[in-house]
């Protein structure tokens, strides 16, 4: 049987072992996982969910939310997690596009979501709160815990995750049981997960990182996790002594570096720190090593592919790189327009092929076809290069490329230079409309506390290392960069904001 959960079940430790421990000390064992997911799977079937149906969930993080994910796998349904920040208008699009059989939402917005679901002929709308209470749980309480897991084929749909939609409407990435299982098994091997590991989990679970990387690694290795509803620096430091692995976004590590409790002694027992979902600054990587003695392991992945690369478990974890391709995954660099495969050190679009790569975009066959080469490589849209040692470097997104005066400008190159300046905490480089150059290179900078570095100083220093066409036409200082829930800088928001300010400026 190729249901992802059948592989998870085969790897379970003793059912009395802890699967999840909350900050309160409450423990859920693997026996609890089986029982609660069984009740929820039976409930989904009673509600009319059939194999292949979508179950859309927009709910707060809780143990019950994890049990619901597992229940969908067991029932053969496609799990559709939605960002809790999405508005009703955005939710309307996702429901209309995915046509789920069931929606599960937070209790406080049930009336609005139920009405929305009714317009799209959704069978039923149930509730589940962050406290683990709701109509879905009430119905599951009367269901049996035994459930015969639905047989699934490797290429059957296990989940749909919608992309952020920064270049048009959001696309539903269809992920199969093979996609998720192959990636989880590879990560367990690469990062050496065992049943003895305890993962500190403070990530959202509507996203690849928190759901398919973190939770699936735990499930596939029979490990356990300390489960926090959200990131809190004090809580993380208090619980770190009980964990030996942590996965986080760069923001987590930046905030922990500001915590007085972060010392070599506090982290000596830790086996692994992993960072992803957004680029980790070299400065953060170096500062973490100095404070703790640990080198953060940075990896690279996408909604459509799961994890693609990883810095080595044993060997040099080089700041600013995302390491090597994972087992059975091919990565190459190609020219975006001609599709010509490029050589070592050349910058182009990263393309990837492997069992981890999604089966396509939901109900978008033409878009799917356009994103794949004839030989099966998926065009990631990320711009990068492979160095002499085989390490992969991400330069930026193809859509973030700035074309100024006919020249290609890669934001990452300029950001790296600015971020290295005394007094700069971080930066984001974008292109905004320019009457003379088409696009003007624009740098949005965050100063370190107390720093007074000026725009003139930045330009003067950059002029010594960068070609003139790469120099920013505008430099804007802000208190912080806008980010999404996973820590990625929202460059589209910056472009919109600054284009209005500098519209028509010759710079």
C-alpha positions, 0 to 999 in steps of 0.5 A: 500500500502506497498511502503515505500513512502506511509508511509512517505506521511501519516506522512508528516506535512503541505506541506508548512513546511520546509523539507530541508534548505541549508547553503545558507538559501535556503529552500525546503518544503515538497511540493517541495519534492513531486513535484521534486521527482514526476518529477524525478519519471516520468523521470525514467519511461520515461527512461525505468525504471520498478518496480524492476529495479536498478538505480545506482547513484554515485553522490555528495551530493545535494538536488536533490540527495535526491529527486532522492532517493525518486523518486526511491521509488515512481517508485518502483525501487531499489536505488543503491547508490555508494561511490563517492570515487569508481574508474571506475574499481570498478564501473565496477564491481558494474554495471556488478553485479547489471545490473542497468537500469539507471546510474546517475553519476557526469557530469565530468566523464560522458563519461567514465561511459557511455562507461562503462555502454554501455559495460554492456548494461545499458539503459542510463547514465545521469548526476547530479552534486553537484550543482543540474545541469545535464542531468537528471535534464534537462529532469525532468524539462519538466516532470509533478510533479504528479505521481501515486506511484507504489504499492509495497509489504513489501518484494519487493526490495527498495535498494541495498547497497554494502558492503565494500568487505574487505574479497573478492568481495563486496556483494550487500545487498538487503533491502526491503520496510519492512526493511527500514520502520520498522527500520525508525519507530522504530528509530523515536519512540526510539529517539523521533523524531517529526515534531518539530525537526531539524536535522543537516545533514553533513553525506554522503548519499551513506551510511546507516547512512546518508541515511536510518538513518538520512533522513528516520528519518526526513521523517518518523517524518515530521521533517526538516534538515539543509543540508550540502554538507560535514562536516565543523567544522566552518559551523556546529558550526554556524548552530548548533543554528538552529538545535536540533538534530545532527547525526555524526561519531566519527570524527565529535565529535573529530573535534568539541571538538577542536573548541573554539565555543563548549561550554555548552551555544552553545549546551544547546538547543540541544535535542540529539547527535547521533554517529555511523558508527565507535566506539566512544572512551570513551575519546571522550564520556567523553570529550564531556560530560564535554564540553557540558553537553550532553552524546552522544548516541551511537548506532550500525548497519550494512549495512545488518540490518540498526540499531540493538541497541541503548543506551537509550534515557532516562537512562545511556548512557555508553561509550564503549557500544552500548546499548540495542536491538531495539524494535522487534529485537532479539540479541544473542551472539554465538560461531562462530564455534559451533553456541552454544548460549553463556551466560552473559559476554561471548564473541562471534559473535553477531547474530540478527533477526528482520524485519530490517534484509536484505533479502539476498545478490544480486545473491549470494544464497550460501553466503546468506545461509551461513550467516544465522542460521536455525532459521533465525538469521543473523551472523553479524561477529561482536564479542561482549558480553552482560553484566549484565545490558543487555548492548551490547559491541562490541569487534571487527570483527571476521575477525579482530580476531588475532590468535597468538600462538594458542590463540585468541586475540581480538583487541578491548581489547588491543586498549582500554588499549592503548587508556587509556594511557597518551599521546595516542590519539588512536590506532588500533591493527591488526595481521600480519604474524609471523614466530613463532606465525602465527600472531603477535599482532601489535599496530598502535598508534597515539600520542597526539600532543607533546606527546613522549610516547615510544613503550617500555613504552606502552609494560611495562604498558600493561604487568601489565594488559594483558597476555603475549600472548596479548602483541604487538610484534610490535608497530608502530607510525603514524600521523593518522589512515587510514579511510573510508568515514564513519570514520572506520579504514581501518585495511586491509590497515594497515595489508598490509602496515605493513606486508611488513615492518615486513615480516619474523621478529621474533619480 
